[in-house]
Amino acid sequence: MKKILTAMMLTATMAANSQTAGFRYTDEAFADIQMLRYKVEGFEKLTLRQKTLVYYLSEAALQGRDILFDQNGRYNLRIRRMLETVYTQYRGDRNSKDFRELTTYLKRVWFSSGIHHHYGSEKFQPGFSEKWLRQTLADLNYSLDEEIFPVIFNPEVMPMRVNQKDGDDLILTSAENYYGPGVTQAEAEEFYTQRKAVNDPHPIMMGLNSRLVKEDGELTEQVWREHGLYGSAITRIIDCLQKARPFCDTEKQQHVIDKLIEFYRTGDLRTYDAWSILWLKDTEDLVDFTNNFTETYGDPLGMKASWEAIVNFKDIEATRRTETLSANAQWFEDHSPVDARFKKEKVKGVSAKVITAAILGGDLYPSTAIGINLPNSDWVRKEHGSKSVTIGNLTDAYSKAAHGSGMDKEFVIDDATRQLINRYGDITDDLHTDLHECLGHGSGKLLPGTDPDSLKAYGSTIEEGRADLFGLYYVADPKMTELGLTPDAEAYKAQYYTYMQNGLLTQLVRIKPGNNIEEAHMRNRAFIAHWAYEQGRDKKVVELVKRGGKTYVRINDYPALRQLFARLLAEVQRIKSEGDYEAARQLVETYGVKVDPKLHKEILDRYNKLNLKPYKGFINPVYSAVCDAQGNITDVKLDYTEPYDKQMLRYSRDYNTLPDVNE
């Protein structure tokens, strides 16, 4: 599981030219995107061995880029390559409206790894004409399959990458490429239900690394492995992992790489679990990484995983905060407000650290998480624990870039609340992320016999909501001050205000007029905020008040709000532990999906006057190996100056690992 940037002060505040100590954190902007850069502080202090390990692992993290494009839609690679050809070879007027619109469209396709929005899932509508594109391709003697033109230009064709609308066939109405043409939701659910072992104490994550297709009318899986689907990309990932292996600091990490290579070669999900256990128990190495099929947000059924990668090293000083939490994991489990039936009697293997990201890849690039907790297997968590990370240099980059936008003055109700947020916001944002990732996802347990996939399409939203509620409940606990994690008993109020404001108001800036909320993290924030607002309405715990025609959040009773979060956490844990699909559906559909059109218009109008971009993403640094005459690496240089378009074109050239069509 991963946590996406949520706090209001970070999600929607951005100065156009933020620069600190000579490092420029903001870069170009286009459409609804602001590009940022992150600083890899401390890389120069790594040993040559560790730098070399980072270099080869970073290469492995980039080799799977084409996999994600293909997972997000079966036409994406063909469309991206066509657009890149036009962008680099166009001989006409590059200042013309059509070419400028194509440039923006291509940058959005790069950012989202496909033709659908990375967050909202809706298809991009090109600002250039079909007639112009056809003529341009003819001039370049470039042949594009006729079936692709309506995919680009017809808004009715493949309109949503991931459709979550209740009552629809979620597979037939989604453009993702995890299921072949003609496969229905009912068929997919039945296929995997029949294959699940009854009462298996160690169930594999069924379907995680495959595409489900029909061959001669029969359903079958195309497994992602070295000599299977995506094999050419996986072979290159394996090659980079093998080059990295000799530079590991410990044999334990070498065993992690060996098991990962074994999984990539076999596609065996038992091996995947074995790799997960080795990985989560490797807590000694300074340099760490993930590189695998991991998160299931892109599958409307929440089963199949997108490919992602991150290379990082531990921030030793900042990790003291997360180590304090993990050392007290049993206390948090014991004092949780959930039913005792759903608590773990003994919390095992919880490790947590703050990391410095060195490279981002796959579904963590350019848009990325600020916290990660893995593995996702419930039985592995229960028996072996989990590893959690907070990505310190990314949250720092967001914070450094977030100055002078006017967002706080526009949406925070008064000066006293603004001062509260300015004083405590950064502290409680980081702490909530730590609680969410380090303890929230790892808390609780399923009752015996509960299918981990029983919540189906609502599983991701419920799980992210559960972790958020865990963090919200405990960020206000006196234990935080006792442990030295918050300065005083008032600090939590900054997190409560920004969370409620985001869930009720400001996250609406990410939604187009007329649309509902589709993305899992946005749905979980909405159902928490709206449920708490409605449940506390009679006592006016939280109010939406009007001042000068503008809507603001006002929290009148912070302790009462904490008790509401406790009640909801108890219910969400029950839903998860018992696999109560209908309760999950009712909770999400009632509180987490619908948007008030009048309020939405007001928020958009106010936000648009600030001239901000609601989405952020990162340009990666460039690592260059310095070699001696024998080809041995003698140093690794780091550069932050590569422009966004040059980086994407270089990736398309140097990490061109898959053909146009992958079947």
N, C-alpha and C positions, 0 to 999 in steps of 0.2 A: 504494500500500500504506500501511497505517497501523499504528501500534503502540498497543495497548491497555495501560493501566496493569497492570503485572505484579508488581512487587516486593511481597513479603509485607508489608512495613511500611506499604505504601500501599494495597494492595488490600483490606485488611480491618481497618484501624485507624481508629477515628473517635470522637472525643469529642463528646458531645451538644451542647455549647455552646461550641465553640471560637471564640475571638474574639481578634484581634490588632490592637493600635493602633486600637481603635474599629470595625474592620471585622469583621462577623460572617460567617465562612466557612461555617458549617453552618446549615441551615434545617430544614424539616420532614422527617419520616421516615414511611414507610408501607410495608406489605408487606415486601419485602426491599430497599427502596431508601432511601438517605440522600441528600437534596438538599443541594447546596452552592451557594455563590456564588463567582465569581471577580472579582478586581479588575483594572480596565483601567488599570494604572499607566502614567502618561505621556501619557494622552489629552489632558490639559489643556495639554501642551506642544506639541501639534501646531498647525500653522498653521490658519487658518480654512479655507483651501482643502483641506487634508488632512482636517480634521474633516468638512467637507461631503462629501468623497469617501467617508469611512467611513459617513456617514449614508445616502447613496444606495445604496452597496454592501450595507449592512446590510438595507435594504428589499428589495433583490434577493435576499438570502440567506433571507428569510422568505417570499417569494412562492411558493416551491416546496414548502412544507410538505405540502400535500395530495397531491402526487405520491408522496411516500414512503409515506403512509398507503395509497394505492391500490396501490402496488407490493408492499407487504407482505401484501395480501389484498384480494380484490375486494369484500368486505363491510365493510371497515374504516370507510370514510367514513360509511356508513349507520348503523353501530353507534355510532360516536363522536358523531354528531349527535343520535341518539336519546338517548344517555346524557346529553349536555349539556343537552338539553331537560328531561329529568327532574331533573337536578341544579339547574337554575336555576328551574324552574317547579313543582316538587313542592309540594303543598299539605298533605301529611300531616305526621306526626311525624318531624322531621329527626333525632331522637335514637333512632329505632327501629333495630333490628338490620339490617333490610333496606336502609334508606336509607344507613346507615353503611357497609355492605358495598358498596353501589353506588358510593359515593363513592371507596372504596379501589380498586374495579375500574376506575372511570373514570380515576383518577390513574395506574393502571398502563397503561391503554390510551394515555393521553397520552404517557407516558414511552417506551413501546415502539413508538409510531406504529402501533398495531394491537392485536389481541387475543392475540398470541403474545409470549412473553418475548423481550426484546431480545437476550438472550445465549444462553439455552438453547434457544430456539425452541419450547418447549412451550406449549400453549394455556392461558390463564388459566381457572381454574374459579371461577365467580362464587359469592360467599357469600350472595347474595340468591336468592329462589326465583323460578321461572318464573311461578308463579301471581301473586305480588306484582307482578312487572313487567307482566304482562298487565293486571292490574287498574289499575295506575298509569297505563299508557298509555291505557286506556279512559277513565279519569277526566280525562286531559289531551286527549282526543280526538285522539290521535296514532296514525297508522296505520303499522304496521311489517309488511313482507312476512313471510308465514308461514314462508318458507324460512330466515329469519334466526334464528328461535328455536333450532333444533337446532345452528346454528353457534355460538351462545353457550353453550347448556346441555348439549349431548350431547358427552361427552368423546371419543367415537369419530369425530365429524365434524371433519375438518381438525385433527387433534391436534398436528401439527408444521408450523411455517412452513417450515423447511428440514430435510428428512430426509436424513441422510448414512449411513444404515445400509447396509452392504455387502450386495449381493444384491437390494435393493429397487429398484423403478422409482422413481428419485429425484424425478421430476417428478410422477407420479401420486400419490405419497404426501406431497407437500409442498403447503402451502396458499398459498405465495407466488403472486403474480399476474404473473409474467414469462412464463407459458405459459397458453394458453387451455384450457378444458375439453376433455378427451379427448386432448390431445397427450401422447405417451409419450416416455420418455427415448430410446429407440432411434430414434424418428422425428426428434426434435430433433437428435440427434447426426448422423444421416444427412443431414438437411437442410443443416446447416452444413458438413459434410465435403464434400459435392458442390459447394458454392459457393466453397470456398477455392481460390485460384489456386495452381497448382503452382510451387514455387521462386520465389515473389514475394519480393524482398528487402525490401519495405516492406508487409507484410501489415496490413490493417486489423484492428481488434479486432471480429471478426465477431459480430453480434447484440448489441453493447453497448448500443444505444439503441432497443430495440424489444421488443414483445411478440410471441411466436410463437403464432399461432392457426390454427384450421381454419375455412375458409370454403368451403362446398359440398364438403367432404371433402378440400380441398387446403390444404396448409400455406402460410401467408403471414405477412409481418411487418407489424405496425402500428407505424410509426416514431413516436418521441416527437419532435415538432417543432411549430413555430408553427401550422401548419394541419393537423396530424395529431393523434395521440393526445397528451393533456395540453396541447393547444394553448392553451387559455385561461390556464393557469398560466404557460406559457412566454412568452406575449405580455406578461404583466405583469412577468416577469423582464426581458425585453428593454427594456420601458419604463423600468425603474429603472436598467438598465445605460446606457441612452442619457442619462439625467439625470446619471449619475455621470461620464460620459466627459469633459465640459469641465473637470472638477476634477482630472484626472490631472496628476501633476507632469511627466510626460514623454510624448513622442509614442509611444515604444515601448509604454507601457502602454495608450495609446489604440488602438494597432493590436491589442493583445491583446483588448481589449473588442470592437473591430470584428469580429475573426475569430470570437470567441465568439458574437456576435449572428448572424453568417453561419451558423455551425453550428446554432444554435437554430432558424434559419429553414429550413434545408435538410435537416437531419438527416444530412448527408453525412459519413461517417466518415473520408474523406480530409481533409475540412476540420477534423474533430476532431483529427487528427494535426498538421495545420498550426497549429492553435491551441495544441496542447500544446508544440510547438517554440518558438513565440513566447513562451508563458508561462514556460517554463523558462529562457529566455535573458534574461528581464526580471529582472535582479538588482539594479538600481540604485534602484528606487522604495522609499521607506520604507513606504508603505501597499501591501499586496498582498491578494490574495483568490483563492479558488477557488469556482466555481459551475458544477456540471456533473454529468453522470452519470459516476461515478468508480469506485467499488469494487464488486466482484462477489461479496462474501461472502454476499449474500442469495439468490443463484441457486445451486441445488444442483449445477449443472453449471459454475459459476464463469465464466459468459460475460456475463451481463446485469448492468448496473450500476445501483445505487441512486443517487438524486439527493442531493447534499450540497453544503454551502456553509460557508465560513468567511471572515471578514474579519479582517485582522490588520495589525500594523505591527512593524517590526524592533526588537528589543531590542539596541541597538548594543553595549553593554558585554558582555552574555552571548554575543553572536555571535562574539566573538573565539575562543571554545572550538571552535565548529563550523568556523570558517574555518581553524583550525589543522589539523583533520582533513582538510578538503577540499583544502587545499594539499599534503597528503601522500598523496593518494588513490593515486597510482601506486605509492608504496612499499608500501602495504597490499596492493594487487593483486599486486604482484610477490612478496611474502613470504607470501602465503596458502598454507595447506597443501594446496590442491586441485591436481589434475593440471594440468600446464601447458597441456594441450589446451583446458581450460575457462577459461583466464584471458584477459583482454583485453590485447592487446599495447600498446594506448595508451588510457588512461582519458580520456574527453572530458567537458567541460562539467559537472563535479560542483560544485554550489553548495549551501551549507548555511547556515542561520541559526537563531537563537533568536527566536521571535516572541511578541508579546503578542496574544492573541485578543481581538477587539473584539465579535464576535457569532458565534454558532454556529447552523447551520441544517441541516435535512434529516437525513441519516443521521449527522451529527455533533452532534445535539442531541436530548434532554438528555445522553444518554450519549455520550461523545466519545473521541477519540484523544488521546494525548499527543505523538505524533510522526507526521509524514506524509512520504512520499517519492513523488513523481510526476514524470513520467507513468508509467503501468503498461505501456506498449507496449515490448516487448523491443528492437525495431529502433530506436525513437526513443532509448532509453537508450544503445544501442551507438554510434549515430552522432552524437547530439547531447548526451547526458548526462541529468542529472536535477536536480531541485530538492528539497532536504530541509529540513524544519523541525522543530524541537522547540518545543513550545508551553509556554513558560516560566511564564506566569502560571497555567496550569492545574495543572502539576506543583507550583507553589508553593502553590496553594490546597489540593491534596491534602495536602501536607506540613504546612501550617499547621493543618489540621483534624485531623491525625493525632497526637493526644496523649492519654495517660492511659487507653488502652483496656484494657491488660493483655494484648494479643495477643502481644507479645514474650515476656512472662514465661510465657505458656501454651505457646508452641510452639518457642521457641528453646532449644536444649539446655542451655546453661550461661551463667554470667555473662561468661566470657571472650568467648564468641561474641556475646553481646548488646553488649558494649563495642566489639567489632570493628565491628558493624553501626552502632552509634550514632556511631562515629568516621568511618566511611567510606561508610556506606550512601547518603546523599544524593549524594555525589560520583560514586560508581560507578553509581548508578541513572541519573543524567543522562548519564553517559558511555556507558553501554550503549545508551540510547535514541539518542544521537547516532551511535554506530557502526552500530546497526541501520538507522537511517533514512538517514544521510548517505552511508554507504559500503556497508553490507550488501546492500541491495536493488539497488544499482547495480553490484555486483561480478559477475564471471564473465560467461559468454556461452553462448548456445546453439550447438551444432554446426550447421553448414550442413544444411538440410533438416529440422531438428527443428521440429515443429509447436508453437507456443507454448501451444496448448490440449491437448497430448497427455496431460497428467496428469489432465485432466478434473476430477472431483469432489475430487481430492486436491491440486489445484494450489495453492490458497490456503494450505493447511496446510503444504505443502512449502516454499513461498516464505517464509512467515513464520518457519518453522523455520530456513531457510537464513540469513535476516537475523539471527535471534537467535544462531545459532551463530557467525556472523562476529563479532558483538559480544562473545560470551563468550570466544572465542579471543583476541581482541585486547585486551580490557580487562585481561588478565593480562600483556601483552607489555611488556618493559622500555622499548619505544618510548614508552609512555604517560607514564612518569616522565621520560624524556628530553625529551618535548615539553611537560612541565609540566602534564599533564592529570590525573595522580594524584600524591599527595604522596610515596609511597614504594612499595616492591615488595610490601607487605602488603595494600594497599588492595583489590585485586581479589577477595580472599577474601570480603569482605562481599557482593559481587555473586554469587559462586558459591554461597555458603550460602543466600541468600534465593531464588535461582533454583531450586536443587534442592529446597529446602523447599516452595516454591510448587508446583512441578511434581509432587512426590511426595505432598504432604500438603494444604497449606492451600487450594489452589484447589478442593479437593473441597467446600468450604463453599458453592460456587455450584451444586452439583448436587443434585437431589432424590434421596432414597433409591430405589434400583432403576433409576435412569437411567444411561445411558452418557454419555461426553463427546461433545458434538455440535459445539460452536463451534470454528472453525478455530484461533484463537489458543490456546485451552485445549488442543486436540489437539496443537499444535506444542510447547507447554511440556511436556506429558505425555510425548510420544515422546522428546524430548531427555532429560528427567530419568530416565525409566525405562530407556531404552537405556543411558545412562551408568552407571546403578546396576547393571544386569544385567551389562554388559560388564566392570565393575570388581569384581564380587562376589567372585571367587576371591581377589583381592588385598586385599579390603576397602577399596577406595578410598573408597567411600561406604557407610555402613551405616544401616539403620533399627533403632534400639535401643529397648528398653523400659525405662522408669524409672517405678516406682510405677504400673504398669499403663497408662502413656501412651507413645505412639510419638514418637520424635524422629529427626531427621536428624543424623548425625554424619559429617563429612568428615575422613578420616584422612590423605589424601594429595592436597593441592591441585594440585601440579604434575602428578601422574598424571591427575587429573580434566581438566586442561587438554588433555593429550594425547588423552584420550577425546573431548573436544569437537572436537579437530582431525580425528580419524579420521571422526567423524560428519559434520563439515562437508564433508570431501572426498567422502564417499559421497552426501550430499544434493545437492551441486553436480553430481556425476556424473548423478544421477537427473534433475535439472533440465536439464542440458545435453544429455543423450541422449534425454530424453522417455521414461524408463523407467517406464511406468505400473505394471507389475506390482510392481516394487521399491518404488515409492511406496506402493502399496496394502498390501504386506506390512509395511512400516515403520510406517505409521500404524495399521493394524488390530492389529498385534502389540503396539505400545507406547503408542499414543495414544488408545485408545477405551475399553477395559474399565476398570471400577472394582471394586476389592476391597470387597465389601459390609461385611465386618467392620471393616476399617480406616475405611471411609467413615462408618459409624455412630459410631465412636469420635471421629473428627474433628468431626462434627456435634455430638455431645454436648458436647464441650469448648468448641466455638465458641459454641453456644447459651447457655452459662452466662455469656458475656461480654456478651450483649445488644447485639450489633452487627449492622449491615446489610452484606451482602457486596457490594452494588452501589451505585455513586455516579453522580450526574448533576448537571448545572448548570442553575440559573435564569439566564437572560440578563439583562444590564443593559438599561435602557430609554434610547433616544436620542430626544431631543426637539429639533426645529429651532426656533430663535428667528428670526422674520422681521421685516423692516421693513414699512412701509406698501405698498411695491411688491412684496412677496412674496419679496424676496431674503433668503437665509439670512445672519444676522449672527452667529450662534453656535449651537453644538450642546451641549445640556446632557445630563448623564449621571446616571442615578438607579439605585440598587440595591435599592429597597424593594418592588418589585412582588411580591406573593405568587405562589406557584406556580399555584394555580388561576386567579387573575385573569389571569396571563400566558397560560395556555393558552386561556382563554375569549376573551381579546382577540385572540389569534392566529386562533382559529376564526372570529371576526367580521371582522377586518380583512384577513385573508389567506385568505379563503374563495374559492379560485380554481377549484375543480373541481366538477362535478355529482356526485350520489351514485353514478351508474353511468358508467363510462368504457370505452367499447368502440369 
